Amino acid sequence: MNGEKPLVMIINDDATEAERCAGWLNEAGFGTIIAHSEPHALELAENAEPDVMLIDVIMAVEGEKASLAGRISADPRTQHIPVVLTRGIMRPTDYPVEEEVRRRGLQPRDVVSLTAAPESLVRGVGQALESGKRA
């Protein structure tokens, strides 16, 4: 854990969603950093050493050459960081990416809808932190 607060890295190309998540998590006592692109996310993950990554489910599988999910799971510097996937307004059947994320090697601790109550997000991050300690 970095500092006194667990550090959550929010990876989302939608600035509004990212800021909303950061606000909810900050109110719950977490520290947050935000990355809006894959290159920025990889750089921050290496330098800031977050305790949990909160990744937009679409960003986890889209990208040039290799997905963010694949890069995180393959890199020894980041593969130990628990991941929680977030989903915007889509229903799981609209774009079934969780299977694709797992196929690329990333094993998320949870998938949280951002349309749900903030407590769901906070609970998902807390559970990922706890499971990360046991891993």
N, C-alpha and C positions, 0 to 999 in steps of 0.2 A: 504494500500500500504506500502510495506517495504522499508524504505529509500526514496531516491529521485526518483529512477527508479522503474517502475512496474517490479516485479519479475516473470519470466516465468519459470516454471519447465518443462523440456523436458524429457519425458519418452519414450525411444526408445532403443531397444537392438542392433540396428545397429549403431555403433559408428560413422561411416561416415555421416549417415543421421542426427544424433543428433548434431554433430559438425557443419554441414552445416546450420541446423536450428539456432543453437546458434549464428553463425556468422551473419546470416541475421538479427536476432532479436537484437543483440548487435549493429550492424550498425544503426538500426532504433531507438536506444535509450532505449532498454529494458535491464534489468539485466537477466541473465540466470543461471540455475543450471541444471545438467543432471543426470538422473538416468538410468542405463542400465538394471535393474532388478526390479521385483515387490517388493521384500522386501526393497530394497534400496529406491524405489519410495515412499513407505508408510512411511518409517522413515523420509525421507527428507520432505515429505508433512507436517508431524506433527511438525518438528523442524524448517524448513525454512519459513513456512507459505507463500507459493507462492500466487501471485495474480491471476494467470491463470495456468492451467495444459495443456500441449500439449502432448497428448498421442497417440502413434502408435496404430492404430486401431486393429491390431492383438493382441498386448499386452493387450489391454483393455478387451478382452474376454478369452484369454488363460491363463492357470495357474492352479496350484494345488488347488483342493477343491473349492475355490471361485475365481471368476475373479477379476482383478484389478478394473474393472468398478463397480462391486458389492460392493467391500470393500470401495471404495471411496464414493459411494452414501449412504452406510449404516453408515459410521463413522461420528458422529456429528462434529468432528474436521476438517473434509475435505469436507463434503457434500455441503458446501456453496461456494467452489472454482469453478469458471467457468472452463469448460473443452472444449478444441478444439481437435477433433480427426484428426490425420494425416494419410495419405495413401501414400505408396511408389509408385512403378511403376504399381501397379495393377489397373485394371479398377474396378468400383464398382460391376460389375457383376461377377468378378472372385471369390470373397469371400464376400458375402453380410453380413458383420458383424454389420453394423449400427443398423439393426433390433435387433440383438442379444444384442448389447450394451444397447439399450433402454429397452429391455425385462428384463435385469438385474438391471434396476433402474437408470442408469446414463443417464442424458439428456444433451448431448453435445450441445454447442452453435453453433458449425459449424463443418464441415468436410472439410479439406483442402488437396489437392493433393500436394505432395512435388515435383512433376514433373512440376508444374506450376511455374510462376514467383515468386520470393521472395516477391513481393508486395502482393500476395494473402495470404501468410502466415502472414505477418505483419498486413494486413487488418483484417484477421480472429481473430488474437489475440486482436487487438484494439477493435473490435466489442464485443468480449467476455468480455473484461474489462468494457466496457460501459454497457452491459446488466447486468453484475455482480453488478454494482453500483445500478441499479434499482431494483434488485431482493430482 
